[in-house]
Amino acid sequence: MHIADVSTGNLGANGIVGAGTPIGVGAALATWIRGEDRVTVVFTSDGAVNNGTFGESLNLAAAWNLPVILVIENNQYAVSTPIEQSTRETALYKRGLGYGVESVAVDGNHVLDIYECVEESVAKCRQGQGPVLIEAITYRHLGHHVNDPGNYMPKDKLDHFKAKDPCLLGRKFLREIGGAGEAEVRAIEAQVEHEIEEAVAFAMNSPQPSVQEFLEEVSIYQ
């Protein structure tokens, strides 16, 4: 979760709920000031949109026509609180309409719909028609963390969304639309697993930083 790679434009995540939205809007402002042809994409959650920073960030992005796409990953729970208990209007994309922001809802499990929606949104931002708000509707398959059994999630609803798992649909699209055979799909999955194993091994085998290195890294972000 708490990773970043500034060299590739990934400004990272943090543990403060909703804090990524104002950071992303600030990044979009920076690229606009520098005259760069870049679009910032910020991911937040259904729970985080109830924080004041979300509305403030959305309003500022709209007032300045910033090239930023705000993606709400609506998995319908803020830890264990269902969305119906935290807001009267559960169609979260509507929040952008009040700020004059183009806002849409898409099937968050349908990778092709997501791709097309983001592609169109990027084009609009580069044409000075941003920002854009996207609500990607999905559902959690497990509890919020490893010690959360998720017993508050209705089994019938959970089974329904598990059958619509993005990976299952992605495999289906590869076969039916991309013309990939079973062997090719398995080869892709094996390559992904290999890359994950390599990344874990690299992390586990990397030496711990010295105190001096630790202090230098901390001072960079102060």
VOROPA-152162 format. One record per residue (C-alpha): chain; x, y, z; residue in one letter. Coordinates in pm, 1 decimal. Layout:
! residues N
chain,xx,yy,zz,res
A,X,Y,Z,A
...
END
This chain:
! residues 222
chain,xx,yy,zz,res
A,0.0,0.0,0.0,M
A,256.4,256.5,106.9,H
A,468.3,261.7,-205.6,I
A,577.6,531.4,-446.0,A
A,789.7,567.9,-758.0,D
A,828.0,936.0,-835.6,V
A,1047.1,857.0,-1138.4,S
A,743.7,705.4,-1315.0,T
A,494.4,960.8,-1187.9,G
A,357.5,744.7,-905.4,N
A,334.2,980.8,-607.1,L
A,234.2,697.1,-376.9,G
A,-34.0,621.9,-121.7,A
A,-67.1,704.9,244.5,N
A,-266.3,591.0,543.9,G
A,-479.6,905.4,578.0,I
A,-822.5,829.1,433.3,V
A,-896.5,1056.8,139.1,G
A,-560.9,1234.5,149.1,A
A,-463.5,1126.8,-201.5,G
A,-728.5,1345.5,-365.6,T
A,-583.4,1687.9,-275.2,P
A,-234.1,1556.2,-351.0,I
A,-350.1,1446.7,-696.3,G
A,-518.8,1779.7,-765.3,V
A,-196.2,1952.6,-662.7,G
A,-1.4,1731.9,-902.3,A
A,-243.2,1819.3,-1184.5,A
A,-199.5,2187.8,-1106.2,L
A,178.4,2147.3,-1121.4,A
A,167.1,1983.3,-1464.4,T
A,-66.3,2257.3,-1590.9,W
A,166.7,2531.0,-1464.2,I
A,462.7,2362.0,-1633.9,R
A,266.7,2327.2,-1957.9,G
A,306.8,1950.4,-1965.8,E
A,80.8,1721.9,-2168.0,D
A,5.8,1500.2,-1871.7,R
A,-310.8,1383.0,-1697.6,V
A,-324.2,1292.3,-1329.1,T
A,-535.1,997.4,-1214.1,V
A,-632.8,972.8,-847.5,V
A,-791.3,667.0,-688.7,F
A,-1007.1,698.5,-379.7,T
A,-1281.5,495.0,-213.3,S
A,-1649.1,513.4,-129.2,D
A,-1561.7,576.2,235.4,G
A,-1315.3,853.1,154.6,A
A,-1558.2,1060.6,-51.3,V
A,-1738.6,1154.9,270.1,N
A,-1433.0,1349.3,384.6,N
A,-1432.3,1722.8,332.8,G
A,-1111.0,1709.3,133.8,T
A,-1290.3,1525.5,-145.9,F
A,-1543.1,1800.5,-212.1,G
A,-1284.6,2074.8,-168.7,E
A,-1046.1,1907.5,-411.6,S
A,-1319.5,1841.9,-666.5,L
A,-1436.7,2201.6,-651.9,N
A,-1086.3,2341.8,-697.0,L
A,-1011.4,2106.2,-986.4,A
A,-1336.0,2212.9,-1153.7,A
A,-1279.4,2584.9,-1097.9,A
A,-936.8,2562.2,-1262.3,W
A,-1026.9,2306.1,-1533.7,N
A,-740.7,2086.1,-1419.4,L
A,-636.3,1775.0,-1615.6,P
A,-724.0,1526.7,-1343.2,V
A,-940.0,1212.7,-1334.5,I
A,-1084.3,1120.6,-996.2,L
A,-1167.7,750.8,-974.6,V
A,-1393.2,634.5,-692.1,I
A,-1343.9,262.6,-634.6,E
A,-1681.7,189.6,-481.3,N
A,-1649.3,-151.5,-317.4,N
A,-1954.0,-63.5,-103.7,Q
A,-1785.7,-79.5,235.3,Y
A,-1580.3,162.1,443.3,A
A,-1405.8,-107.0,649.8,V
A,-1728.2,-273.1,777.9,S
A,-1974.8,12.6,725.7,T
A,-2200.6,-46.2,421.9,P
A,-2241.9,250.2,193.8,I
A,-2616.8,266.8,267.4,E
A,-2536.3,363.7,627.0,Q
A,-2287.9,638.2,543.6,S
A,-2472.3,835.8,274.4,T
A,-2829.7,882.5,154.9,R
A,-2732.6,900.7,-213.4,E
A,-2535.5,585.9,-293.7,T
A,-2474.9,679.2,-659.0,A
A,-2147.9,851.5,-580.3,L
A,-2077.2,980.4,-930.6,Y
A,-2360.6,1231.6,-878.4,K
A,-2142.0,1422.7,-634.3,R
A,-1943.2,1560.9,-922.4,G
A,-2248.9,1700.7,-1100.0,L
A,-2300.7,1967.4,-837.0,G
A,-1953.5,2101.4,-911.6,Y
A,-2009.7,2107.2,-1286.8,G
A,-1781.0,1808.4,-1336.9,V
A,-1849.5,1545.1,-1601.5,E
A,-1927.5,1238.4,-1393.3,S
A,-2000.0,879.7,-1493.7,V
A,-2053.7,539.5,-1333.4,A
A,-1905.0,224.8,-1486.1,V
A,-1884.7,-145.1,-1405.8,D
A,-1565.1,-160.5,-1202.9,G
A,-1524.1,-530.7,-1281.7,N
A,-1533.6,-482.3,-1659.7,H
A,-1176.9,-404.3,-1762.7,V
A,-1267.6,-302.6,-2117.8,L
A,-1536.6,-58.6,-2003.1,D
A,-1287.2,91.8,-1758.3,I
A,-1020.8,121.3,-2028.4,Y
A,-1253.1,293.1,-2274.5,E
A,-1390.7,529.5,-2011.5,C
A,-1045.5,635.6,-1893.7,V
A,-920.7,671.0,-2251.2,E
A,-1206.5,909.6,-2330.4,E
A,-1151.9,1097.7,-2003.6,S
A,-780.8,1144.4,-2072.5,V
A,-861.3,1289.1,-2414.5,A
A,-1107.5,1535.8,-2260.1,K
A,-856.2,1645.5,-1997.4,C
A,-592.8,1707.2,-2264.6,R
A,-846.8,1918.2,-2452.7,Q
A,-897.6,2137.0,-2145.3,G
A,-1233.3,1980.7,-2057.8,Q
A,-1129.0,1830.5,-1725.4,G
A,-1169.1,1725.1,-1457.4,P
A,-1363.6,1398.5,-1489.2,V
A,-1513.5,1189.0,-1209.4,L
A,-1547.4,812.1,-1258.7,I
A,-1729.1,585.0,-1015.4,E
A,-1615.3,225.6,-1064.9,A
A,-1872.9,2.3,-896.6,I
A,-1735.7,-323.7,-758.7,T
A,-1746.7,-532.5,-441.1,Y
A,-1493.0,-656.7,-191.0,R
A,-1428.5,-1032.0,-189.2,H
A,-1276.1,-1041.5,159.5,L
A,-1268.9,-846.4,482.4,G
A,-1092.0,-513.3,508.1,H
A,-772.8,-671.9,643.7,H
A,-629.6,-1015.5,722.9,V
A,-794.6,-1028.8,1066.1,N
A,-1136.5,-928.7,932.7,D
A,-1347.6,-1235.8,837.9,P
A,-1599.8,-1016.6,654.3,G
A,-1900.6,-1180.3,818.2,N
A,-2103.7,-863.0,765.5,Y
A,-2101.9,-918.4,386.7,M
A,-2418.9,-1097.5,261.0,P
A,-2323.2,-1432.9,107.4,K
A,-2559.6,-1404.2,-188.7,D
A,-2421.4,-1063.9,-284.6,K
A,-2065.0,-1182.6,-233.1,L
A,-2122.2,-1487.6,-454.7,D
A,-2278.8,-1266.0,-722.3,H
A,-1976.7,-1038.8,-743.0,F
A,-1724.6,-1321.6,-717.8,K
A,-1877.6,-1460.5,-1036.2,A
A,-1800.0,-1121.6,-1195.3,K
A,-1437.8,-1116.4,-1079.2,D
A,-1232.3,-888.6,-1310.8,P
A,-976.1,-1164.7,-1365.0,C
A,-1246.7,-1410.1,-1473.5,L
A,-1392.2,-1153.8,-1711.8,L
A,-1043.6,-1063.1,-1834.8,G
A,-970.4,-1424.5,-1926.7,R
A,-1305.8,-1440.6,-2106.7,K
A,-1225.0,-1126.9,-2308.8,F
A,-881.9,-1261.3,-2402.0,L
A,-1040.7,-1574.9,-2543.6,R
A,-1357.1,-1437.7,-2702.4,E
A,-1237.2,-1096.4,-2820.8,I
A,-859.7,-1130.6,-2833.5,G
A,-864.4,-1479.3,-2983.8,G
A,-618.9,-1613.2,-2725.4,A
A,-603.2,-1987.6,-2667.9,G
A,-599.0,-2156.1,-2329.0,E
A,-221.9,-2210.5,-2347.5,A
A,-161.4,-1840.6,-2417.6,E
A,-382.3,-1733.4,-2126.9,V
A,-200.0,-1969.9,-1891.3,R
A,134.5,-1838.7,-2016.6,A
A,28.7,-1481.8,-1933.1,I
A,-82.7,-1588.0,-1586.2,E
A,243.7,-1774.5,-1529.9,A
A,443.4,-1467.0,-1633.1,Q
A,248.6,-1250.9,-1389.3,V
A,308.5,-1499.0,-1107.6,E
A,679.5,-1504.7,-1195.1,H
A,705.5,-1126.2,-1182.4,E
A,532.1,-1120.1,-842.7,I
A,764.9,-1387.0,-704.8,E
A,1067.2,-1194.9,-834.1,E
A,946.2,-873.7,-670.5,A
A,886.1,-1047.9,-336.5,V
A,1227.0,-1217.0,-350.5,A
A,1395.7,-884.7,-429.6,F
A,1226.1,-720.3,-131.5,A
A,1303.0,-1004.7,107.8,M
A,1667.4,-1025.7,0.4,N
A,1734.8,-650.3,0.4,S
A,1944.1,-527.7,295.0,P
A,1794.6,-304.3,558.8,Q
A,1900.2,61.2,520.6,P
A,2152.6,206.7,758.4,S
A,2042.7,473.4,1005.4,V
A,2214.6,735.4,791.0,Q
A,2034.3,620.0,474.4,E
A,1705.4,617.4,662.3,F
A,1752.2,973.5,781.0,L
A,1847.1,1089.0,431.9,E
A,1529.9,939.6,283.1,E
A,1313.3,1099.1,551.7,V
A,1472.7,1441.8,499.1,S
A,1400.5,1430.1,124.1,I
A,1024.4,1430.7,187.1,Y
A,1021.5,1684.5,470.9,Q
END
